[in-house]
Amino acid sequence: MNEIRTGSSDLARHLADAPWRTSTRSQTSNCVEVAPLGTGAAVALRDSKDRGGPVLLFSRAQWRGFLAGAKNGQFDLT
């Protein structure tokens, strides 16, 4: 996973044009957006309240691992 700070780079312009989507389960104050990039090589994740802020980039394998961990409660705070 890599964190990308948005700005004037080619990657930032690509991220701005990405097909971002928000989960239907998102709440008003706890929303993230996800976008597949390119030919399936990466997935981007950002805070929907700060669309110009940092973006996390995952490879497909990392994204699958992240989703599996979330489903198994690996990141639960309680």
NUNU-355374 format. One line per field, with one value per atom (N, C-alpha, C): residue in three letters; atom name; x, y, z. Coordinates in steps of 0.001 Angstrom, whole numbers, plus 524288, in hexadecimal, padded with zeros to 5 digits. Layout:
REM NUNU-355374
residu	[ALA, ...]
atome	[CA, ...]
c1	[X, ...]
c2	[Y, ...]
c3	[Z, ...]
END
This chain:
REM NUNU-355374
residu	[MET, MET, MET, ASN, ASN, ASN, GLU, GLU, GLU, ILE, ILE, ILE, ARG, ARG, ARG, THR, THR, THR, GLY, GLY, GLY, SER, SER, SER, SER, SER, SER, ASP, ASP, ASP, LEU, LEU, LEU, ALA, ALA, ALA, ARG, ARG, ARG, HIS, HIS, HIS, LEU, LEU, LEU, ALA, ALA, ALA, ASP, ASP, ASP, ALA, ALA, ALA, PRO, PRO, PRO, TRP, TRP, TRP, ARG, ARG, ARG, THR, THR, THR, SER, SER, SER, THR, THR, THR, ARG, ARG, ARG, SER, SER, SER, GLN, GLN, GLN, THR, THR, THR, SER, SER, SER, ASN, ASN, ASN, CYS, CYS, CYS, VAL, VAL, VAL, GLU, GLU, GLU, VAL, VAL, VAL, ALA, ALA, ALA, PRO, PRO, PRO, LEU, LEU, LEU, GLY, GLY, GLY, THR, THR, THR, GLY, GLY, GLY, ALA, ALA, ALA, ALA, ALA, ALA, VAL, VAL, VAL, ALA, ALA, ALA, LEU, LEU, LEU, ARG, ARG, ARG, ASP, ASP, ASP, SER, SER, SER, LYS, LYS, LYS, ASP, ASP, ASP, ARG, ARG, ARG, GLY, GLY, GLY, GLY, GLY, GLY, PRO, PRO, PRO, VAL, VAL, VAL, LEU, LEU, LEU, LEU, LEU, LEU, PHE, PHE, PHE, SER, SER, SER, ARG, ARG, ARG, ALA, ALA, ALA, GLN, GLN, GLN, TRP, TRP, TRP, ARG, ARG, ARG, GLY, GLY, GLY, PHE, PHE, PHE, LEU, LEU, LEU, ALA, ALA, ALA, GLY, GLY, GLY, ALA, ALA, ALA, LYS, LYS, LYS, ASN, ASN, ASN, GLY, GLY, GLY, GLN, GLN, GLN, PHE, PHE, PHE, ASP, ASP, ASP, LEU, LEU, LEU, THR, THR, THR]
atome	[N, CA, C, N, CA, C, N, CA, C, N, CA, C, N, CA, C, N, CA, C, N, CA, C, N, CA, C, N, CA, C, N, CA, C, N, CA, C, N, CA, C, N, CA, C, N, CA, C, N, CA, C, N, CA, C, N, CA, C, N, CA, C, N, CA, C, N, CA, C, N, CA, C, N, CA, C, N, CA, C, N, CA, C, N, CA, C, N, CA, C, N, CA, C, N, CA, C, N, CA, C, N, CA, C, N, CA, C, N, CA, C, N, CA, C, N, CA, C, N, CA, C, N, CA, C, N, CA, C, N, CA, C, N, CA, C, N, CA, C, N, CA, C, N, CA, C, N, CA, C, N, CA, C, N, CA, C, N, CA, C, N, CA, C, N, CA, C, N, CA, C, N, CA, C, N, CA, C, N, CA, C, N, CA, C, N, CA, C, N, CA, C, N, CA, C, N, CA, C, N, CA, C, N, CA, C, N, CA, C, N, CA, C, N, CA, C, N, CA, C, N, CA, C, N, CA, C, N, CA, C, N, CA, C, N, CA, C, N, CA, C, N, CA, C, N, CA, C, N, CA, C, N, CA, C, N, CA, C, N, CA, C, N, CA, C, N, CA, C, N, CA, C]
c1	[8034B, 80000, 8037E, 8020F, 804EA, 80127, 80308, 7FFDD, 801B1, 7FDF7, 7FF22, 7FC7C, 7FF73, 7FD32, 7FBBA, 7F6CF, 7F514, 7F794, 7F83D, 7FAB7, 7FA4A, 7FE60, 7FE21, 800B2, 801FA, 80495, 800CF, 802FD, 7FFC5, 7FC55, 7FE83, 7FB80, 7F6E9, 7F7CE, 7F399, 7EF39, 7F099, 7EC99, 7E9AD, 7EC81, 7EA0C, 7E643, 7E7D5, 7E474, 7DF9A, 7E039, 7DBBB, 7D7AC, 7D962, 7D5D9, 7D41D, 7D5EF, 7D4A9, 7CEDB, 7CCBE, 7C731, 7C63C, 7C6A7, 7C600, 7C076, 7BFE0, 7BAA6, 7BAC7, 7B667, 7B5CA, 7B252, 7B397, 7B073, 7AAFB, 7A728, 7A1D0, 7A149, 7A507, 7A4F3, 7A7B9, 7A9E0, 7AC9C, 7A8D5, 7AAE4, 7A7E7, 7A983, 7A6B5, 7A7C2, 7AD59, 7AF72, 7B49D, 7B8F0, 7B7AF, 7BB98, 7BB8B, 7BCC7, 7BC70, 7C1CE, 7C289, 7C715, 7C525, 7C877, 7C74B, 7CB96, 7CA21, 7CDC0, 7CD60, 7D1C5, 7D1C9, 7D5B0, 7D3ED, 7D7A9, 7DABB, 7DFB2, 7E301, 7E4FF, 7E4B9, 7E6F2, 7E493, 7E7ED, 7E642, 7E5D3, 7E4EA, 7E476, 7E97B, 7ED49, 7F24D, 7F22F, 7EE94, 7EE8E, 7E910, 7E872, 7E396, 7E50E, 7E22B, 7E323, 7DEDD, 7E050, 7DCAF, 7DD9E, 7D95B, 7D9E2, 7D557, 7D5F8, 7D1F0, 7CE37, 7C931, 7C57B, 7C4B9, 7C62D, 7C5B1, 7CA6A, 7CE8C, 7D35A, 7D53F, 7D23D, 7D364, 7D882, 7DA77, 7DF84, 7E402, 7E2E0, 7E6D7, 7E9B7, 7EC5F, 7EF86, 7EC38, 7EE9A, 7EC1D, 7EF95, 7ED2A, 7F008, 7EF92, 7F3EF, 7F3F6, 7F549, 7F221, 7F2DA, 7F39E, 7F70C, 7F713, 7F219, 7F0B5, 7EC06, 7EC8F, 7F12D, 7F200, 7F18D, 7F3CE, 7F35D, 7EDB1, 7EAC8, 7E547, 7E21F, 7E303, 7E049, 7E198, 7E685, 7E81C, 7E592, 7E547, 7E2B9, 7DCF9, 7DA49, 7D4B8, 7D3E8, 7D740, 7D6C7, 7D791, 7DB61, 7DC4A, 7D7B7, 7D579, 7D0EC, 7CC50, 7CB67, 7C707, 7C7D2, 7CCB0, 7CDD9, 7CE6C, 7CD96, 7CDD6, 7D353, 7D71D, 7DC81, 7DD57, 7DA2C, 7DAF6, 7D6F1, 7D3AD, 7CFC4, 7D26A, 7D042, 7D285, 7D0CE, 7CCC1, 7CAC8, 7CC7C]
c2	[7FB76, 80000, 804D0, 808AF, 80D98, 8120E, 81620, 81ACD, 81ED6, 820FB, 824EC, 829FA, 82E20, 83346, 83587, 8371C, 83928, 83E6F, 83FC5, 844A8, 8454D, 84733, 84851, 84425, 83FAE, 83B95, 838DB, 835C4, 832AA, 82EE1, 82C8C, 828EE, 82BBE, 8307C, 83373, 8348A, 835D0, 836C4, 831B5, 82D52, 8283E, 826EB, 827ED, 826E0, 82A5B, 82F36, 832C1, 830CA, 82E21, 82C1B, 8267F, 82422, 81EA9, 81E0C, 81962, 8185F, 8174D, 81B4F, 81ABD, 81929, 815CC, 8145E, 813CF, 81503, 814BC, 81020, 80D5C, 808ED, 80AB5, 80780, 808AA, 8082C, 805C8, 8053C, 809B5, 80D4F, 811AE, 81502, 8173A, 81AC2, 82055, 8240E, 82987, 82B1A, 82953, 82B1D, 8270D, 82278, 81E50, 81C02, 81F22, 81D51, 81D18, 81906, 818A5, 8179A, 818DE, 817D6, 8145D, 81115, 80D6A, 80DF4, 80D2B, 80D6C, 80973, 80620, 802C1, 80624, 80500, 8081C, 804CB, 806E3, 8045F, 7FF1C, 7FB7B, 7F650, 7F280, 7F46D, 7F0FF, 7F06F, 7F3BF, 7F352, 7F59A, 7F924, 7FBBD, 7FD83, 7FE82, 80094, 80540, 80988, 80E40, 80EE2, 81113, 811E4, 81755, 81A41, 81F80, 820B9, 824BA, 826A9, 82A01, 828C3, 82BA6, 8313F, 83262, 837B1, 83B0B, 8389C, 83B5E, 83964, 83A59, 8382D, 83A22, 83E72, 84066, 83EAF, 83BA5, 839E4, 83510, 83273, 82DE3, 82960, 82641, 821A5, 81CF6, 818AB, 813D3, 81087, 80E81, 80B1E, 80590, 801E0, 7FC58, 7F960, 7F588, 7F1D6, 7EE96, 7EBAC, 7E858, 7E465, 7E213, 7DE3F, 7E0D7, 7E57B, 7E854, 7E9B2, 7EB44, 7ECB0, 7E7F2, 7E37C, 7DEBA, 7DD6C, 7DE0C, 7DD1C, 7E0F5, 7E5E5, 7E9DD, 7E88B, 7E72E, 7E5D2, 7E104, 7DD18, 7D869, 7D9C1, 7DD17, 7DEAC, 7E1B6, 7E52E, 7E82C, 7E4A5, 7E0E3, 7DD49, 7D9E2, 7D8B1, 7D55B, 7D86E, 7DD96, 7E0C7, 7E253, 7E1A0, 7E2C1, 7E87A, 7EC01, 7F196, 7F3F2, 7F0B5, 7F2A4, 7F532, 7F975, 7FC3F, 7FA05, 7F6F1, 7F4CE, 7EF34]
c3	[80000, 80000, 80000, 7FCF6, 7FCA9, 7FD9A, 8003F, 800FA, 7FD0F, 7FA2C, 7F643, 7F7E5, 7F838, 7F931, 7F3E6, 7F36A, 7EE6A, 7ED6F, 7E894, 7E70D, 7E138, 7DEBE, 7D927, 7D5CF, 7D7F6, 7D4FB, 7D148, 7CDB6, 7CA28, 7CD3B, 7D151, 7D482, 7D718, 7D908, 7DB81, 7D79B, 7D2CF, 7CEC9, 7CD8C, 7CD6B, 7CC75, 7D0E3, 7D5B3, 7DA31, 7DA1B, 7D872, 7D82F, 7D450, 7D03E, 7CC34, 7CD38, 7D174, 7D2A2, 7D3E7, 7D30A, 7D41F, 7D9EE, 7DD2E, 7E2D5, 7E425, 7E80D, 7E9F0, 7EFE2, 7F23D, 7F7E6, 7F931, 7FD4B, 7FEFE, 80083, 7FF5F, 80107, 806EE, 80982, 80F3A, 81200, 80F0E, 81175, 81498, 818CB, 81C0C, 81ACA, 81CF3, 81BD7, 81D26, 8218D, 8232A, 8226F, 8209F, 8201F, 81AA4, 816CB, 81161, 80ECE, 80BD5, 80876, 802EF, 7FF3A, 7F9BC, 7F78C, 7F3EC, 7F188, 7EB9B, 7E8FF, 7E346, 7E124, 7DD85, 7DAC3, 7D6EE, 7D654, 7D2DF, 7CE61, 7C9D8, 7C53F, 7C40A, 7C2C9, 7C115, 7C597, 7CA40, 7CEBB, 7D1C9, 7D0B5, 7D363, 7D8DB, 7D9E7, 7DEFA, 7E06B, 7E579, 7E795, 7EAF2, 7EA62, 7ED6D, 7F184, 7F603, 7FA58, 7FC85, 7FD84, 7FFB4, 80353, 8067C, 809F9, 806C1, 806D5, 8039B, 8057D, 80A5A, 80C57, 80AE1, 808EF, 80787, 80241, 7FE45, 7F913, 7F6C6, 7F8A2, 7F6D1, 7FA42, 7FE44, 801FE, 80023, 803B6, 80247, 80044, 7FCFE, 7FAB0, 7FBEE, 7FD83, 7FE50, 7F964, 7F78D, 7F2F6, 7F4A0, 7F2F3, 7F41F, 7EF0A, 7EF11, 7EAB1, 7EB42, 7E74A, 7E7AF, 7EC21, 7ECB4, 7F0E5, 7F643, 7F6D9, 7FBCC, 7FCF9, 7F8F3, 7F9A8, 7FB7C, 7F918, 7FAC1, 8006C, 801F3, 80756, 80B18, 8098A, 80CC6, 80D87, 80958, 809BD, 80D2B, 80C94, 80FD1, 81592, 816C2, 81C21, 81E5E, 81B39, 81D06, 81E15, 81AB2, 81B75, 82047, 8218C, 82612, 82B1E, 82AF9, 82FB2, 83155, 82DF0, 82F33, 830B3, 82EA0, 82F81, 83340, 835A4, 83949, 83DFE, 83FC4, 8442D, 84967, 8497D, 84E72, 84F23]
END
